[in-house]
Amino acid sequence: MSMVLIITMVSAAFIVLLGIFMAKFRIWKPKRTFYLVITYALCGLVAFTYLLIASKDMDQAQSKDVIVQQLAENEEMTERLKMRDFTVLKQEQLQFTETFEPSAEGVTVNRDGELRHIHTVINWVDTPENTITASYYETPIYIKRVYMTPYVKAPEITFENNTIFIKDKESRITRKTINMSLEMLNDERWNDRTDEFVGNRILYLNVPKQFNIIDSGGWY
């Protein structure tokens, strides 16, 4: 049970008991009204103080301007990758790298389920080596405008029988939200991309030209 709920229940019980006690007096004096108002104010002050202290350990939702800017950067990254401009991939976005040595020319990328938001880009290189390098890149991830990168696990990439297997690791995220503002809803909210999944998850393959890659989820 959260501390806010406990404080609310204790405050409510105290006010009810105070009301019962004061109801026994036949004459209601202004002084008693003053005490009742002070009690309400103190309960609200205690709850508000707790929220201020607890908010230091909370992840606050980013403003829409920040999310819009991130969306624009992600779209630019996507377009540049489609144009085979791999310089857009930054070292700080790299999560891990794996290397494989296929035994045949045809290599298949097998995705476990739909694996939403993970796309493949391929850089074909002219080299006599028979090694494929798989690198996983990730831009900041936001869900409902909350920064979720620390809680989203990177996928697992393995190689077997000339197949690259991509499997997303299951992440269970428990989240408590507090909305301390009022918002007027309108039709535009239903098309608001800032409340959706925001982030690019890229599987970058460095592949010698003598190999063929079969993957239905790529941009290449």
Protein Blocks (a to p, Z undefined) as FASTA:
>chain_A
ZZklmmmmmmmmmmmmmmmmmmmpmbdcfklmmmmmmmmmmmmmmmmmmmmmmmmmpccd
ddfklmmmmmmmmmmmmmmmmnopaklpcfklpmbdcddddfbfbdcdddehjkgoiacd
ddddddfbfcdcdddddddddeehiafklmmccdddddeehiacddddddddddddddfb
dcdddfklmmmmklmccddddddddddfkbccddfkbcZZ
